[in-house]
Amino acid sequence: MKKQVLEQIQKMFGKALAAIAQSYLEKFQPRVVVIAGSVGKTSTTQAITTVLDEHFNVRTTHANYNTATGVPLSILGEKFPVSRLGWALLLPRMWLRAQKRQSFNMLVLEIGTDHPGELQQFAYLHPELGIVTAIAPEHMEFFGTLDTVAAEELSIGSFCEQLLINRDTVRPTFIKKYAGKTAHFIGSQTDYRITNSSGKTLDLLCGPLKLKSISTHLVGRHSWYSMLVAATVAQLLGMDEKSIRRGLQNVKPIPGRMQLLDGRKHSKVIDDTYNSSPEAAIAALNTLYELPGKQHIALLGSMNELGKTSALAHRTLGNYCDPAKLDLVVTLGKDANKYIARAARQRGCEVIEAATPYAAAEIILQNLKSHAVVLAKGSQNGVFAEEAVKLLLKKQTDYTKLVRQTPYWLATKRIAFTDAPK
């Protein structure tokens, strides 16, 4: 089905599906937690789900179903139809599902926005707790300013009983202006914070709970925030320390989001290729800088959907490339090659530009030394840096751990790049 037709169908069905989901919520009253924010929503959703699953029967967002149409489907356990007939049958099937109590008593739902005002369409969820992970540039061709982004993301406080905000990633001025008076906070100088980290274990303070020596499978301080949020949510919802600890130690990285993989020549590859934004890319670089290795390589792809801020954002990222901590920077995509490459060279970095992810992988392999650490970061369309990661893997069968490996996405990449494998 053509993309434009599919989008029109989804928009048409969105309100009807939301009404059905709302009727289910009003009838059976499961508890609801929602996660919003510019970056880190999916990792945070996954971490919260893993921890709460130790005590509740949790249903969470399926795949990236964080839209007006996708959220109702997640609630009632349906998937997007792939045909007109499928859409025609969807409403009656959803209605039938809504008449019967499902197996969950807790919903953990990611909610997303592309335009100002869109988050208000989720008010029918009536969450008892809403989380705002961060305020950062997103869809700037529609939002225009960071202030508008903040107003949108923090607007969930108008329909959530309680709001939880990461004070380390949301400016105090935005909190004062848009957060209201019922917010809880995590981050430094709060009662919910990371008090110590060794790289493999964390100490967390969660109000009255002191959680020491929590083993973590995640890399990077910005990734650890998802564990802190999960622990905080669990504590606020009344879970006991033993269950919270057990859940935290089960939190795993998810594809394309700071996942550490084994690469060729005994290297480690940080796969952060799901998407990219200025704050997330800088955080990923910080993690690369901190990890021990005999060589450090950064593959930095273009960051899409930044509108008029794109040039400055890419130059800022290029200026953050530290020649004392990077042996090689490989840029990928139009804006990355135009702005990141130039700024990184001016900083003194060795930079090689690549037109495709397959060319980027070849450049890295030609320069790769034993026991290196490689970061791959970039947005989707026109970049697809996960295809470079695929060629760097020690075990080619590990490609199943990467994002966008379905037949649809592979076909999309073959169309986008003439050197893509057939």
Order of alpha helices (4+ residues) and beta strands (2+ residues): alpha-beta-alpha-beta-alpha-alpha-beta-beta-alpha-alpha-beta-alpha-beta-beta-beta-beta-alpha-alpha-beta-beta-alpha-beta-alpha-beta-alpha-beta-alpha-beta-alpha-alpha
